[in-house]
Amino acid sequence: MAGPEMEQVQAVFTAMRQGRVVLRREAVCSVGEPRQVLYEECLARVQGEALSPAQFIPLLERFSMVCTFDRYVMGQAVALLRGEPDVRLGVNVSALSMLPEVMWEVRFRQLEQMPEVASRLVVEVTESARMDVTLGGRFVRRLRQAGCRVAVDDFGVGYGVETAVSIRTPDIIKIDASLLVAARRGGAAQKRLAGMVRIAGSLARQVVVEGVEDQRDVELARQAGAQWAQGRLFTPEGGV
């Protein structure tokens, strides 16, 4: 591991030990009624370090350390759900974190023993790596047995479509923000967004368009056929 990369990874794990990994929440809202919230995605941030998830998550994946981080973040989300019985939260889990069940057994059993918490947790599978169909299938089954919902993140780029098909009927599919950005130019890009929403809708009951920044974006998501949207428009500065 190169020096600067090692320092970034060590900074993340030091922050975990010191309780400086915090969860910023970003709401997934109805395109027709923004006050109607499907759930709030928890986005991990490292306090006291100039590190963004876009920087450190790929490093953790590359060096097979992302599972430890994902288990930690899920544990934080579970603690929040226990303390806030009226909220629903989502957490990201890398496809590379879907390891043999023994790695997750403590977390799975915790969720199985708290069905009122599990029913309010959405686990978002990220698209940055290819999911092992066998291990991923077992992981998803255990989550669903506990009562959690499963979402596929960043659909339309990377391995998002492949992951959604492999999971078989995910509960939620989230369309990557890049498709919305392109759709702002109109024409074929708007048709591509609508096409992705249709494909997603054939695989999942609920479809979310990510990256919404203003009311025009909401209208683009609605015209494309999505029921839900997520982005800075619905999130206070800095998040919760």
The 8 nearest C-alpha neighbors of each residue, nearest first, counted from 0:
[[1, 5, 2, 4, 62, 3, 6, 58],
 [0, 2, 4, 3, 5, 6, 7, 8],
 [1, 3, 5, 4, 6, 0, 7, 8],
 [4, 2, 6, 5, 1, 7, 0, 8],
 [3, 5, 7, 6, 1, 2, 8, 0],
 [6, 4, 2, 8, 3, 7, 0, 9],
 [5, 7, 3, 9, 4, 8, 10, 2],
 [8, 6, 10, 4, 9, 5, 3, 11],
 [7, 9, 5, 11, 10, 6, 4, 12],
 [10, 8, 6, 12, 11, 7, 13, 5],
 [9, 11, 7, 13, 8, 12, 6, 14],
 [12, 10, 14, 8, 9, 13, 15, 7],
 [13, 11, 15, 9, 14, 10, 16, 8],
 [12, 14, 10, 16, 15, 11, 9, 17],
 [13, 15, 19, 17, 11, 12, 16, 20],
 [14, 16, 12, 18, 13, 17, 20, 19],
 [15, 17, 13, 14, 18, 12, 19, 20],
 [18, 16, 14, 15, 19, 13, 20, 12],
 [19, 17, 15, 16, 20, 14, 21, 13],
 [18, 20, 14, 46, 17, 45, 15, 21],
 [21, 19, 45, 15, 44, 18, 14, 46],
 [22, 20, 44, 43, 19, 45, 23, 46],
 [21, 23, 43, 42, 41, 44, 24, 20],
 [22, 24, 42, 238, 239, 41, 43, 21],
 [25, 23, 41, 239, 40, 238, 39, 42],
 [24, 26, 40, 39, 234, 238, 41, 23],
 [25, 27, 39, 28, 38, 229, 40, 233],
 [28, 26, 229, 37, 38, 228, 36, 39],
 [29, 27, 36, 33, 228, 227, 35, 37],
 [28, 30, 227, 32, 33, 31, 35, 226],
 [31, 29, 227, 226, 32, 217, 228, 221],
 [30, 32, 29, 33, 226, 221, 227, 28],
 [31, 33, 29, 34, 35, 30, 28, 36],
 [34, 32, 28, 29, 35, 30, 31, 36],
 [35, 33, 32, 36, 28, 29, 233, 31],
 [34, 36, 33, 29, 32, 28, 37, 31],
 [37, 35, 28, 38, 27, 34, 29, 26],
 [36, 38, 27, 28, 35, 39, 29, 87],
 [39, 37, 87, 88, 36, 27, 26, 40],
 [40, 38, 26, 88, 25, 24, 27, 89],
 [39, 41, 89, 25, 24, 88, 90, 26],
 [42, 40, 24, 22, 90, 23, 89, 39],
 [43, 41, 23, 22, 24, 40, 44, 90],
 [44, 42, 22, 21, 23, 41, 20, 45],
 [43, 45, 21, 20, 22, 46, 42, 51],
 [46, 44, 20, 19, 48, 21, 47, 14],
 [47, 45, 19, 48, 20, 44, 21, 14],
 [46, 48, 45, 49, 19, 14, 50, 20],
 [49, 47, 50, 46, 45, 10, 11, 51],
 [50, 48, 51, 47, 45, 46, 7, 54],
 [51, 49, 48, 54, 45, 52, 55, 7],
 [50, 52, 54, 53, 55, 44, 49, 45],
 [53, 51, 55, 54, 56, 50, 44, 43],
 [54, 52, 51, 55, 56, 57, 50, 58],
 [55, 53, 52, 51, 56, 50, 57, 58],
 [54, 56, 58, 52, 57, 53, 59, 51],
 [55, 57, 59, 52, 58, 54, 53, 60],
 [58, 56, 60, 59, 55, 61, 54, 53],
 [59, 57, 61, 55, 60, 56, 62, 8],
 [58, 60, 65, 64, 56, 62, 57, 61],
 [61, 59, 57, 65, 63, 58, 62, 64],
 [60, 62, 58, 59, 63, 57, 64, 65],
 [61, 63, 59, 60, 64, 58, 65, 0],
 [64, 62, 60, 61, 65, 59, 66, 95],
 [65, 63, 59, 62, 66, 67, 60, 68],
 [64, 66, 59, 60, 68, 67, 63, 69],
 [67, 65, 96, 69, 68, 64, 70, 95],
 [68, 66, 70, 65, 69, 64, 71, 96],
 [67, 69, 65, 71, 66, 70, 72, 64],
 [68, 70, 66, 72, 71, 67, 92, 65],
 [71, 69, 73, 67, 68, 72, 66, 74],
 [70, 72, 68, 74, 69, 73, 67, 75],
 [73, 71, 75, 69, 74, 70, 68, 76],
 [72, 74, 76, 70, 75, 71, 69, 77],
 [73, 75, 71, 77, 72, 76, 70, 78],
 [74, 76, 72, 78, 73, 77, 79, 71],
 [75, 77, 73, 79, 78, 74, 80, 72],
 [76, 78, 80, 74, 79, 75, 73, 81],
 [77, 79, 75, 81, 76, 80, 74, 82],
 [80, 78, 76, 82, 77, 81, 83, 75],
 [79, 81, 77, 83, 82, 78, 116, 84],
 [82, 80, 78, 79, 83, 84, 77, 116],
 [81, 83, 79, 80, 84, 78, 77, 85],
 [84, 82, 80, 85, 81, 86, 79, 78],
 [85, 83, 86, 80, 81, 82, 116, 115],
 [84, 86, 83, 87, 80, 119, 82, 81],
 [87, 85, 84, 83, 88, 80, 119, 38],
 [88, 86, 119, 38, 120, 39, 85, 89],
 [89, 87, 39, 120, 38, 40, 121, 119],
 [88, 90, 121, 40, 122, 120, 41, 39],
 [91, 89, 122, 41, 123, 40, 73, 121],
 [92, 90, 123, 124, 122, 125, 93, 89],
 [93, 91, 124, 69, 123, 125, 96, 94],
 [92, 94, 95, 125, 96, 124, 91, 65],
 [93, 95, 130, 96, 97, 128, 124, 125],
 [96, 94, 93, 97, 128, 130, 60, 98],
 [97, 95, 66, 93, 94, 98, 65, 92],
 [98, 96, 95, 135, 94, 138, 134, 99],
 [97, 99, 96, 134, 100, 102, 95, 135],
 [100, 98, 101, 102, 134, 97, 103, 138],
 [101, 99, 103, 102, 104, 98, 138, 137],
 [100, 102, 104, 103, 99, 105, 98, 107],
 [103, 101, 100, 104, 99, 98, 105, 66],
 [104, 102, 100, 106, 101, 105, 107, 70],
 [103, 105, 101, 107, 106, 100, 102, 108],
 [106, 104, 108, 107, 103, 109, 102, 101],
 [105, 107, 109, 103, 104, 108, 110, 74],
 [108, 106, 104, 110, 109, 105, 103, 111],
 [109, 107, 111, 105, 110, 106, 104, 112],
 [108, 110, 106, 112, 107, 111, 105, 113],
 [109, 111, 113, 107, 117, 112, 108, 145],
 [112, 110, 145, 108, 113, 109, 114, 107],
 [111, 113, 109, 110, 108, 114, 145, 107],
 [112, 114, 110, 116, 115, 111, 117, 109],
 [115, 113, 117, 116, 111, 118, 112, 146],
 [114, 116, 113, 118, 117, 119, 84, 146],
 [117, 115, 114, 113, 119, 118, 80, 81],
 [118, 116, 114, 147, 120, 146, 119, 110],
 [117, 119, 146, 147, 116, 115, 120, 114],
 [118, 120, 87, 117, 116, 88, 121, 147],
 [121, 119, 117, 88, 147, 89, 118, 87],
 [122, 120, 89, 148, 149, 147, 88, 123],
 [121, 123, 149, 90, 89, 150, 91, 148],
 [124, 122, 150, 91, 151, 152, 90, 92],
 [123, 125, 151, 92, 152, 93, 91, 94],
 [126, 124, 152, 93, 127, 92, 123, 94],
 [127, 125, 159, 158, 128, 157, 153, 152],
 [126, 128, 125, 157, 158, 129, 93, 94],
 [129, 127, 126, 94, 130, 158, 95, 93],
 [128, 130, 158, 94, 131, 127, 126, 162],
 [131, 129, 94, 132, 135, 162, 128, 95],
 [130, 132, 135, 134, 133, 129, 94, 97],
 [131, 133, 135, 136, 134, 130, 165, 166],
 [134, 132, 136, 135, 131, 137, 130, 138],
 [135, 133, 137, 136, 131, 132, 97, 98],
 [136, 134, 138, 132, 137, 131, 97, 133],
 [135, 137, 133, 139, 134, 138, 132, 140],
 [138, 136, 140, 134, 135, 139, 141, 133],
 [137, 139, 135, 141, 136, 140, 97, 134],
 [138, 140, 142, 136, 141, 137, 135, 143],
 [141, 139, 137, 143, 142, 138, 144, 136],
 [142, 140, 144, 138, 143, 139, 145, 137],
 [143, 141, 139, 145, 147, 140, 144, 138],
 [142, 144, 146, 147, 140, 145, 141, 139],
 [143, 145, 141, 146, 142, 140, 147, 111],
 [144, 146, 111, 142, 143, 110, 147, 117],
 [147, 145, 143, 118, 117, 144, 114, 142],
 [148, 146, 117, 118, 143, 142, 120, 145],
 [147, 149, 121, 170, 122, 143, 120, 146],
 [148, 150, 122, 170, 121, 169, 123, 171],
 [151, 149, 171, 123, 172, 169, 170, 122],
 [152, 150, 172, 124, 123, 163, 173, 171],
 [151, 153, 173, 125, 154, 124, 123, 150],
 [154, 152, 175, 174, 173, 159, 126, 156],
 [155, 153, 159, 174, 175, 152, 160, 173],
 [154, 156, 159, 160, 175, 153, 174, 195],
 [157, 155, 154, 159, 153, 158, 175, 126],
 [156, 158, 126, 159, 127, 155, 128, 153],
 [157, 159, 126, 161, 160, 162, 129, 156],
 [160, 158, 154, 126, 162, 161, 157, 156],
 [161, 159, 163, 162, 154, 158, 155, 164],
 [160, 162, 158, 164, 159, 163, 165, 129],
 [163, 161, 165, 159, 160, 164, 158, 166],
 [164, 162, 160, 166, 165, 161, 151, 159],
 [163, 165, 167, 161, 162, 166, 160, 202],
 [166, 164, 162, 167, 163, 161, 132, 136],
 [165, 167, 163, 164, 162, 169, 136, 168],
 [168, 166, 164, 165, 169, 163, 202, 162],
 [167, 169, 202, 203, 170, 166, 163, 164],
 [170, 168, 203, 171, 149, 150, 167, 166],
 [169, 171, 203, 149, 150, 204, 148, 168],
 [172, 170, 150, 205, 203, 169, 206, 204],
 [171, 173, 151, 206, 150, 199, 203, 207],
 [172, 174, 207, 152, 154, 153, 208, 206],
 [175, 173, 154, 208, 153, 209, 207, 155],
 [174, 176, 153, 154, 177, 209, 178, 155],
 [175, 177, 210, 209, 179, 178, 180, 174],
 [178, 176, 180, 179, 175, 181, 210, 209],
 [179, 177, 181, 176, 180, 192, 175, 182],
 [178, 180, 182, 176, 181, 177, 183, 192],
 [181, 179, 177, 178, 182, 183, 176, 210],
 [180, 182, 178, 179, 183, 188, 184, 177],
 [183, 181, 189, 188, 179, 185, 184, 180],
 [182, 184, 181, 185, 180, 179, 189, 216],
 [185, 183, 182, 181, 186, 188, 189, 180],
 [186, 184, 182, 189, 183, 188, 187, 181],
 [187, 185, 188, 189, 190, 184, 182, 191],
 [186, 188, 190, 189, 191, 185, 182, 192],
 [187, 189, 182, 191, 190, 186, 181, 185],
 [190, 188, 182, 192, 185, 191, 187, 186],
 [189, 191, 187, 193, 188, 192, 194, 186],
 [192, 190, 194, 188, 189, 193, 187, 195],
 [193, 191, 189, 195, 194, 190, 178, 196],
 [192, 194, 223, 190, 196, 191, 195, 197],
 [195, 193, 191, 197, 192, 196, 190, 198],
 [194, 196, 198, 192, 197, 193, 199, 191],
 [195, 197, 199, 193, 194, 198, 200, 192],
 [198, 196, 200, 194, 195, 199, 193, 201],
 [199, 197, 195, 201, 200, 196, 194, 202],
 [200, 198, 196, 202, 201, 197, 195, 203],
 [201, 199, 197, 203, 202, 198, 196, 204],
 [200, 202, 198, 199, 203, 197, 204, 196],
 [201, 203, 199, 168, 200, 198, 169, 204],
 [204, 202, 200, 170, 169, 168, 171, 205],
 [203, 205, 170, 200, 171, 206, 202, 201],
 [204, 206, 171, 203, 172, 170, 207, 200],
 [207, 205, 172, 225, 171, 173, 226, 227],
 [206, 208, 227, 173, 228, 174, 225, 172],
 [209, 207, 228, 174, 173, 220, 229, 227],
 [208, 210, 176, 229, 175, 228, 211, 174],
 [211, 209, 176, 230, 229, 212, 208, 179],
 [210, 212, 230, 216, 229, 209, 213, 232],
 [211, 213, 232, 231, 230, 210, 216, 214],
 [214, 212, 216, 215, 232, 211, 217, 231],
 [215, 213, 217, 216, 218, 212, 232, 211],
 [214, 216, 218, 217, 213, 219, 212, 183],
 [217, 215, 219, 214, 211, 218, 213, 220],
 [216, 218, 214, 220, 215, 219, 30, 221],
 [217, 219, 221, 215, 216, 220, 222, 214],
 [218, 220, 216, 222, 217, 221, 223, 215],
 [221, 219, 223, 217, 218, 222, 225, 208],
 [220, 222, 218, 224, 223, 225, 219, 30],
 [223, 221, 219, 224, 220, 218, 225, 193],
 [222, 224, 193, 220, 221, 225, 219, 192],
 [225, 223, 221, 222, 196, 220, 193, 226],
 [224, 226, 221, 206, 220, 227, 223, 207],
 [227, 225, 30, 29, 206, 224, 207, 221],
 [226, 228, 29, 207, 30, 28, 225, 206],
 [229, 227, 208, 207, 28, 27, 209, 30],
 [230, 228, 27, 209, 211, 210, 26, 28],
 [231, 229, 211, 210, 232, 212, 209, 233],
 [230, 232, 234, 212, 233, 211, 210, 229],
 [233, 231, 212, 230, 213, 234, 211, 229],
 [232, 234, 231, 230, 26, 235, 229, 28],
 [233, 235, 231, 25, 238, 232, 26, 236],
 [236, 234, 238, 237, 233, 239, 231, 232],
 [237, 235, 238, 234, 231, 239, 232, 233],
 [236, 238, 235, 239, 23, 234, 24, 231],
 [239, 237, 235, 23, 24, 236, 234, 25],
 [238, 24, 23, 237, 235, 25, 234, 22]]
